[in-house]
Amino acid sequence: MLVADYQVLTDRDVADRLTEHVEDLVLDYLAAGLDPGRATIFTHSTVPALNQLLLPFLSLVSVAELGRNPTVKDEIAHSRQSAVSGLMFTYPVHQAADILFCRAGIVPVGQDQLPHLEVARLIARRFNHRYGSPSHPVFPEPEALLSAAPLLLGTDGAKMSKSRDNAVALSATADETARLIRGARTDADRHITYDPAARPEVSSLVLLAALCLGGDAHEVAGEIGGRGAAALKALVTDATLTEVRTAMGARY
């Protein structure tokens, strides 16, 4: 497991308390079940060779190709920086280094990360053409591993992302979790239903509750019925806190 401590600099001007945050992140993952006996855990900063791949990799892609990446466009649009840095713009190349450094053949990703993975495949192909041979490629072209996990929106109805403060963090307190869910976007219809196409924000909350409770989203919506968004958010809060406490009990 890679802890991307260098990539903090892509959308933040300071990196204070970085060591503390890295330690907390690793503890969270260990508590959630990551087995250090089966997984290698390392940071960018402890493996300089990984970051050295950026120089040859950057020579293999054009500015125009990076600029067309839809995920880069989205990240730039929601960046916390007053001006977009070169590191932010070339983020997919750094991610390609993360993947190819390990010679990964399969990469678990979400649909939104497929453009980044395609950059890694492109770089691997061009690097092999320039420095390898058909019989001895330097890097494999990694394949995406997409899961059947359903899409959950952030509490603001947009893509869930830690950088947008619209996701419940494993390290969040009960009050922080309750406050975030209480402010989640819903709609004007008091009767709760599960209809992702017509009511994406409400349906995402219903689905989150169902996943935490191990139930069916339509049944959860039916149980709440006309009690409205406040009842839905209360259920989501309780279910989320119970699930996190169960998963993270060893952390505390």
Secondary structure as UniProt FT lines:
FT   STRAND          2..3
FT   HELIX           6..10
FT   TURN            16..17
FT   HELIX           18..32
FT   TURN            36..38
FT   STRAND          42..43
FT   HELIX           44..46
FT   HELIX           48..52
FT   HELIX           54..58
FT   TURN            59..60
FT   HELIX           63..67
FT   HELIX           70..77
FT   HELIX           86..89
FT   HELIX           91..101
FT   TURN            102..103
FT   STRAND          106..108
FT   HELIX           111..113
FT   HELIX           114..131
FT   TURN            134..135
FT   STRAND          143..145
FT   TURN            155..156
FT   HELIX           162..164
FT   TURN            170..171
FT   HELIX           174..182
FT   TURN            196..198
FT   HELIX           200..213
FT   HELIX           217..224
FT   HELIX           225..227
FT   HELIX           228..248
FT   HELIX           249..251
//
